């Protein structure tokens, strides 16, 4: 009979009732961020909920895409497709402008940047409303996270096509002279905002330290107020994942702006479409919640 080493010396291997040796269970490696591809495309695998604590990589990629897409829209028309706080304030300022100055000399025009801000808010909300579909399928299931991200990719692709068809510059000269004008400008901003709206509610439903993956104001606040912010001798998930989110968004913005200079906004959005497709299939390999 084989023996195992215990805390007090050599102990006999456990034996079953029929006399055969019983193998000890192997320790569960709960730190792995991916699963074996052998069962990825089975229904049972796809319909399981992911483990939020091990969805770090795709959530960080979501943050990357926020910076990536916002760099394109802001460079062209000074509109943040993912940060609707600024767009809401911009509309408030546009309304206040109607009462500025003496009667008869007031600026009553609805300027293009204000109209684009309104369009961004409306389409962002429309994209977020698609999260209701995920609630029916299962907001944390691999099936919905993959499908929802594919929808985001389709929105990004539609924005790339409309930007290409517009055949307009990618970089605005000043705030008063946006690079994108006309109907296709609204189409491009609309699809980009819808993609980030859907991404935001999906990220929120997964419920990780990355929050919505779209707005980092809450992440910044919670980071600097984290009681373990200066615990440097060991990893702290609540702190480290927030730092990853901030860094990923920053890198996404940098990468987007760098690509615009080289290949223009339509091709840059094409690259973003490909990244979203990779994220979608990435979710299939995130370990399930135990």
ROPA-975197 format. One record per residue: residue in three letters; x, y, z of N, C-alpha, C in turn. Coordinates in steps of 0.1 Angstrom, whole numbers, plus 5000, padded with zeros to 4 digits. Atoms other than C-alpha are relative to their C-alpha. Last residue first. Layout:
N
ALAXYZXYZXYZ
...
// end
This chain:
290
UNK500250134992481752794913499050025011
UNK500249974986481553084888499749875007
UNK501349984994482752974854500050025015
UNK500550104991486253034840498650035006
UNK499949964986486653284812499449895009
UNK498950074993487353104779500150055015
UNK500350145000484053194761501149925009
UNK500950034990484553554771499749855001
UNK499350014988487553574749499149965012
UNK499650144999485353504719500849985013
UNK501250084999483653844724500449855002
UNK500550004986486954014733498849915001
UNK499150084992488453904699499550005015
UNK500350145003485354044681500949905008
UNK501250044993485754374699499649854997
UNK499750024985489354394689498849965007
UNK499250124998488454344652500349975015
UNK500950105002485854624654500649865002
UNK500850014988488454854669498949894999
UNK499150074990490754784640499249985013
UNK499950145004487954884617500849925009
UNK501250074995487355194638499949864995
UNK499950024986490955284631498849945006
UNK499250124998490455224594500249975015
UNK500750125004487555474594500849875002
UNK501050054991489455724616499249884995
UNK501349935000492555774596499049935009
UNK500950065009495455534589498750074999
UNK499450085011498555694604499049954990
UNK498949925007497455994625500549924988
UNK500649905008494255804635501050084991
UNK500450065012496355514647499350104990
UNK498850035008498155724672499649944987
UNK499549875006494955874685501249974991
UNK501049955010493355524690500550134993
UNK499950085012496555384707499050054989
UNK498749975006496755674732500149924986
UNK500049865006493055654740501250034993
UNK501050005011493255274745499950144993
UNK499350065011496455304766499150004988
UNK499049905005494655554789500749944988
UNK500649895007491655324792500950104994
UNK500550055012493855024800499250114992
UNK498950015010495755224826499549954987
UNK499649865004492555334844501149994990
UNK501149935007491054984844500550144995
UNK500050065013494354824855499050074991
UNK498949955007494555064884500149954986
UNK500349865003491054974894501150074992
UNK500950015012491954604892499650144996
UNK499250035012494954664915499150004988
UNK499149895005493054854942500649964987
UNK500849885001490054624949500850124995
UNK500950005012492154324941499350134998
UNK501349974995494954394966499050024988
UNK501049965009498254224958498750035007
UNK500850115006500854204985499050064991
UNK499350134999503754404999499249894995
UNK499250035011502454744987500749865000
UNK499550134996499554815010500849944988
UNK498549994998499355185002500549875005
UNK499449945011495755174987501649995001
UNK498850085002494554925013500850064988
UNK499250014988491955155028501349934998
UNK499850144996490755244993500849995012
UNK500650024986489755614992500149865005
UNK499349924990492055694963499549995014
UNK498650034999490755404943500750085011
UNK499950124992487055444951501549965002
UNK500349964986487155804938500249885009
UNK499049924994489055704906499750035015
UNK498850084998486755414899501150085006
UNK500250084988483655624904501349925003
UNK500149904988484955884879499949925013
UNK499150034990486055604855500050095012
UNK499849884992483055594832500949975011
UNK500249895009482955324805500450135007
UNK498950005010484255004821499950124991
UNK500650015013480855004839501049984989
UNK501249925000482554914873499349984986
UNK499949925011486054774867498750084998
UNK499449884996486054634902500250104989
UNK498650024996483654374890500550145005
UNK499849964986479854354888501449975004
UNK499050104995479254154856500450035014
UNK500750124995476054364853501049895004
UNK500649984987478054684852499349875005
UNK498950004990480254564824499450025014
UNK499550134999477154474803501149995011
UNK500950084991475554804811500449865001
UNK500149954987478554994799499149925009
UNK498950054993479254784768499950045015
UNK500250144997475754844756501249945008
UNK501150024991476155214760499749865003
UNK499649984986479555204745498949995010
UNK499150114996478255044713500650015014
UNK500850124997475355274712500949895004
UNK500649984987477655584714499249875004
UNK499050014990479755454685499550015014
UNK499650144999476655384664501249985011
UNK501150084994475255734671500449855002
UNK500049984986478555914665498949915007
UNK498850054994478855754631500050025015
UNK500050145001475255814621501249945007
UNK501050044989475256174634500049845000
UNK499349974987478456244613499149955011
UNK499150114996476756064584500850035012
UNK500850124994473956314584500949895004
UNK501050065008476156624578499449885007
UNK501249925002479456724594499049924992
UNK501150075005482556554607498850095000
UNK499650065012485756754611498949924993
UNK499850154999484356984637500349944986
UNK499950055014485057364632500249855000
UNK501149945008484057554663500049954986
UNK501450044996485957314685498950064992
UNK500449924988489057364664498749955004
UNK499149894998490957204635499850075013
UNK500649865001489156874637501050105003
UNK499649914989490956554629499550144998
UNK500150074987489556264609500350095012
UNK498850014992488856454577499849935013
UNK499649874993485756364557501249995008
UNK498849955007484956084532500450145005
UNK500049854999481456044546501250064993
UNK500849955010481455684533499950155000
UNK499350025013484455594554499250064989
UNK498949915000482855734586500849994986
UNK500649865002479655554578501150104999
UNK500549995014481555224573499450144997
UNK498849995009483555264605499650024986
UNK499449874998480455344625501250024990
UNK500949915007478655034611500650155001
UNK499850025014481754834622499150094992
UNK498749945003481554974657500349994985
UNK500249864999477854884659501350084996
UNK500849965012478654534646499750155000
UNK499150015012481454494672499250054987
UNK499249884999479054604700500950014988
UNK500849885004476654344688500750135001
UNK500150015015479454084689499150114995
UNK498749945005480154204725500049994985
UNK500149854998476454134734501350074995
UNK501049945009476653784719500050155001
UNK499550025013479853684738499150074989
UNK498849925001478653824771500750004986
UNK500349865001475253684765501250094999
UNK500849985013476353324758499750154998
UNK499049995011479153334785499250034987
UNK499750125008476453394810501050034989
UNK498750044997476653694834500449874992
UNK499049895003473653884822501449965002
UNK499150024989471553574818501150094999
UNK499150115003469453524787500849965013
UNK500950125003466553744799500949874998
UNK500650044988468854004816499149874998
UNK499150084992470954004785499449965013
UNK499950135006468054114764500949915008
UNK501250084996467454394789500049864994
UNK499650094989471054504782498849935006
UNK499850145004469754624749500449915011
UNK501350074998468554934768500149864994
UNK500150064986472155044771498749925002
UNK499150114999472455084733499949945014
UNK500550105008469355304732500849875001
UNK501150064992470655514761499349884992
UNK499450064989473855574742499049925008
UNK499650135005471855644711500849925011
UNK501150085004469955924728500449864996
UNK500850044988472956074746498949904996
UNK499250094992475156074715499249955012
UNK500150135007472356234694500849905008
UNK501450054998472056514720499949864994
UNK500050044986475856574720498649935003
UNK499250134999475856574682500049955014
UNK500950105007473056844682500749865001
UNK501150034991475157044707499149904994
UNK499550084989478257014685498949975011
UNK499750145004476257114654500649925012
UNK498750025007474857434669500249854999
UNK499650134994471157474677501249954993
UNK499750115009470757844669500449875008
UNK501150104999468958074693500349884991
UNK499650115009471958304700499049895002
UNK499650134994470358604716500349904989
UNK498650025003470358954700500649865006
UNK499749965013466659014698501449984996
UNK501050065010466159014735500350054986
UNK501249935001469359124754499149934989
UNK500049885008472058864761498650074999
UNK498849924998471958504773500050124991
UNK500449894992468558344776501150105003
UNK501249945006468958094747499550135008
UNK499649915010472458024759498850084994
UNK499849884993471057854789500450114991
UNK501349954996469657584767500250135007
UNK500649965012473057524750498650065003
UNK499449875004474657524784499450054987
UNK500549904990472257254796500650134996
UNK501349975004473057054764499450105010
UNK499949925013476757074771498650044996
UNK499749874996476156954807500050094988
UNK501149954993474456644794500250155004
UNK501049975010477256584769498750055006
UNK499649885007479856614797498950034989
UNK500149884991477956364819500450134993
UNK501249935002477456124790499850125010
UNK500149924988481056004790498850094998
UNK500250084988481055714765499750085012
UNK501150095002480655894731499749915013
UNK499750134993482756184743498849914998
UNK501150064993482256464717500549875006
UNK500049964986484956694705498849955008
UNK501249914997483956644668500050055015
UNK500749965012486856454651499050115003
UNK499149945010489456404678499350064988
UNK499649874995486756354704500950074990
UNK501149905000485056084684500450145005
UNK500549985014488155884676499050115000
UNK498949935006489755914711499650044986
UNK500249864996486355814726501150084994
UNK501149945007486555484707499850155003
UNK499750015014490055384719498950074992
UNK499049905003489555504755500250014985
UNK500649874997486355304758501050114996
UNK500849955011487955014739499350135003
UNK499149965011490754984765499150054988
UNK499549874996488154974793500950064989
UNK501249915001486454684776500550145003
UNK500249975014489854514772498950094997
UNK498949915003490354544810500050044985
UNK500549874994486954374814501150114998
UNK501049935008488054104790499550135005
UNK499549975013491254034810499050064990
UNK499149895000489954054845500450054986
UNK500349945013487053814841500850134998
UNK499050055010488453594869499750054986
UNK498749974994486753774899501149954990
UNK499649865001483553804879501450025004
UNK499649964987483353414875500550154999
UNK498649984998481453364843500350045015
UNK499649864996477853234844501650005002
UNK499649984986477152904826500550155002
UNK501149944992475152904793500450015015
UNK500449865005478152864770499050065010
UNK498949904998479652564789499550144997
UNK499849994985476452364791501050105003
UNK501149924995475752434754500150025015
UNK501250084996479052294743499050105006
UNK501149985009481452524723498849915004
UNK500449865002484152574749498650014993
UNK501550004999484352204760499450144998
UNK500650135004487952124749498550005000
UNK500949985011489152484750499249884996
UNK499650085011490552454785499050014989
UNK500350144998489652744808500549924987
UNK500550065012491053094812499749855003
UNK500949905007491953334840499449944987
UNK499950005015493453074863499050094994
UNK499449875005493653184900500150004985
UNK501049895002491152924912500650134995
UNK499249885003493552634907499050114997
UNK500649925010491452364924500850134998
UNK500449874996493652124944499550084988
UNK499049905004493551774931499650135004
UNK500449895010491351534949501150104998
UNK500449884994493051234966499650114990
UNK499149895003493050914948499550125006
UNK500849895005491250624965501050124998
UNK499649884995493150294968499250124994
UNK499249925009491249984962500350145005
UNK498550024999490149764990500850074991
UNK499650125007486449724981501549985000
UNK500650124994485349965008500549884993
UNK501450005001487750244996499549865006
UNK500550125007491250295009498549995000
UNK501450044998492950625018499649884992
UNK500949945010496750625014498649955003
UNK500450095011498450535047499150074990
UNK501450054998500050815068499649914988
UNK500550085011503750885071498649955003
UNK499250115005504651165095499349934989
UNK499450074989502751405117500849884996
UNK499349904992501751675091500749935012
UNK500949914993501051405066500750105008
UNK499449934989503251235040499050105006
UNK499949865002501450985018500550075013
UNK500249914989501750615017500150144996
UNK499249885000501350344991499750095012
UNK500949885000500050005000500950125000
// end
